[in-house]
Amino acid sequence: PYVNVPTTLMAQIDAAIGGKVAVNHRRGKNLLGSFYSPLGVLVDPVYLRTLPDDEIRNGVAEIIKVAIIHSPTLFSLLESSTCATFTRPSDVATLLHIMELAIGSKLRLLQPDPYESDLRRPLNFGHTFGHPIEAASEYRIKHGYAVAIGMALATEVSLARGLLDQHTADRIIHLITRFGLPTAGPDFDPEWLWHHYVDIIRRVRAQKLHFVLPSGIGTVEIVDDIEQREFVAAYQRTRLSYTPFSPDDVVCNWA
């Protein structure tokens, strides 16, 4: 047993929580690894003050994800916060409350299936769309930024299907942009992205690809599939209507 001491926001509220210990490979994320829960995880928010803003935003994306799928309280708290809450907190209690809510929500969502044997999981919100975008960028797009784009796409699909009302969709998009995260993908051809990434992931998973769509703040619907035309239309609408993708903000260098 060991004690995990995560030092980035992404690690403190997501990667270090749940016992998944995987290593990235040049051919993909999390390809090498297993599940091994540590003796404990020590989260010290002081480390956050050493991080650049883009790393704060990278981690905030996962907090927003948990808020949308599980915690209206956390969502409302984020609506009154900014990136400065995480790096230069004038009220440390607010920062700690945000992190406690985010970590607690993830643990409760993981509890029924800690080894992820069932991929119909609310925690995949933003990831089924985000992972293809991340891979298509050859992993130059930070994970949290790709998830933010994926959440916007899922919101757009849910809105088009009538699962989500316009006011709630606007709140979701506004919260993502509040923290300087993108809500529109890069200038990829969405049909190319579908055939070369989304559809390939479906084939790898035995034709089963689950999409998590928000139906409210704190609630989701998991659908077994969406059609190519829905994905293409959502990608095009977000490119026209939402915060444009900015390579200067989201591109990072991988060793």
N, C-alpha and C positions, 0 to 999 in steps of 0.2 A: 504493500500500500504506500501511496505517496500523497503529498499535499500539493495541490495545483495553485499557483499564484499567477493568475492572468494579469496582464499589464495594459491591454487595450480594451476599449469599450466593447468592441465586437466579442472579444474573448470573455469579458467579465459577465456579460448578460446573455451570451448565446453559446459560443464555441466551447467554453469550459463547463457548461451546464448540461448534464445528461450522460456523461461517460463515453461519448463518441470520441475516439482518439485516432484520427485518420491524417494521412500525410498527402499533400498534393503531389501530382506527377505531371510531367510536361504534357501528357495526353489527356489529363482531366483532373478534376478536383476530388479529393477524398478517396482516391483509388486504393491507397495502402493503409490499412488500419483495422480496428476492431472496436468493441465496446469494453471499456475497463474503467469502472468507477473509482475515483481516488478516495483516499481517506477523508479528504475535505477539500474545499475550494475557498481560498482566502481572497476576498474582493476588497481592495483598498482603492477608493475613488481618487486618492491623491495622485495616483499614476496618471489619471486623465489630464492633469494640468500640464503634462509634458508632451501631449499629443498635438499634432497639427490639426487644423480644423477639418480637413478632408477625412481624417481617421475618426474624428468625432461623428461626422455625418454618416460615415460608413457603418458605425455601430448603432446610431440612432435609427437607421432603417429597420433593424431587427426589433427594436423596441416598439416602433410604430406598428410593425407587423403583429406583434403580440397584443398590442392595445386594440387593434381592429378586430382580431379574431376572438378575444377573450375578455378584455377589461375596459368597459366604458369609463371607469374611474381613471385609469392610466391615460386613456385617450384625452379626456378633459384636462388632465394635468399637463400633458404635452402641449395642448393648445395654448396654454398660458406660459410656456417655456420657450427658450431659445438655445442655440448651441452654447452660448455663454453660461447657461445653467450647468453645463458639464465641465467647463474648463475654468471658469472664474466665478464659482457660485457665491453669491452674496448670502444665500440661505442654504447652508449645507443640508439642512433637514429636507428640503425639497428634492435635492439630488438623491439623497439616500432613499427617500420615499419612492422616487421613480424607479430606482434600481431594484428595490425590494419588490415592488409590484411586478416588474418585468421578469425577474428571476422566479418569483413565486408562481406567476402565470405559466411560465414555461415548464416548471416542475410539475404543476398540476396537469398540464396537457400531456406531458410525457408519462405520467404515472400509469395509465392503463396499458401502455405498450412501450416499455423502456428500450426494447431492442429493435423497434421499428419493423416488426414483422408485417404489419398492415400499413400500406402506403397511403391509405385514405385518411390522411392526417391534416387537421387544420393548420399545423405548423408549416405545411408546404405552401401556404399562401404566399404568392409572389415568386415562388421558386420554380414552379413548372414553366412559367414564362421567362423568368429571370435567368435560369441556368442556360437555356439556348442562346440568349443574348450574350451572356458572359463567355460562353464557349466560342461563339462566332467572332468575338473580339480578340480571340486567342488569349483570354484571361488578362487583357490589359485594363478591362473595366473592373473596378473594385466590386466585391461581392455585394455589399450593401447597396451600391448604386444600381446594380442589375436587379436586385430584389425590389428596389423602389420603382423601377420601370415596370417590373412584373406586377407589382401591386396595382399600379395605374391601369395596366392592360386588363387585369382581372376585374377591376372596378368598372371599366368601360364595357366589358363583356356582360357583367352582371346587370348593369344599367340597361343595356340593349335587350336583355332577356326579360326585363321587368322584375328582376329579383330585388332590385335596389332602387330607392327613390332618388330623385335628382339632388335634393338637399343633403342627404347623407353622402352621396357620391362627391359633392362639392366639398364637404367637410374633410373627407379622406384626401382628396387631391390637394386641398389647401394645407393640410398638416404636413404632407410630404414636401411640398415646396417651401413651407415655413422654415425647414431645416436645410435648405439649399440643395435638396436632392432632385434628380431629374424625374419627370413623369412622362417623358417621351423617349423612345429608343433612338439609337443612332440611325444614320441614313442607310439602313439595310433594305433590300427588297423583301417585303414580308413573305411573299410566296417562296422565295429562295430560302429564307430563314425557316419557314415551315417544313419544306421538303428535306433540307440538309441537317436540321437540328431537332425540331419538335417531333417530326415523324420518325426520325431515327431513334429517339428516346422511347417512343411508343413501341417500336419493334423490339428494342432491347427488353422492354418490360412486358413482353408477350401480349402486345396490342392493348395493354391496360395503362392508360395515362389519366390520372385523376387531377381535376382542376378544382381549386378552392376558390369559391366566389363569395364575396361579402354580401350578406343580406341585411346587415345593420351594423351598428357599432357594438361589437361583442358577439356577433352571430355570423355564421357562414353556412353555405350549402356546398357540398362536395359533389360534383357531377362527374360521371364516368368519362365523358369526352366532350369536346367541342368540335365544331366543323372548321375546316380550313378557312372558309369564307368569313366566319366570325372572327377568327384571329387576324386575318388580313384587314378586315374592316376596322377592328379595334386599333390595330397598329397605325393605320392611316389616319384615323380620327385623332389619336393622341399626338401624332406628328403635327397635325394642323392646329389643335386646340390647346395643348398643354405645354409645359415648360420644355423648351428644346434641349436636346442632348448637347452637352458641352464637353468635348474631349479634354480641355484644359482642366476641368474639374474632376473628371472621373478616371482618367487614364493613369495607371501606376506602372512601375517597372517591376517585373518579376525576375529574380536571379535565376 
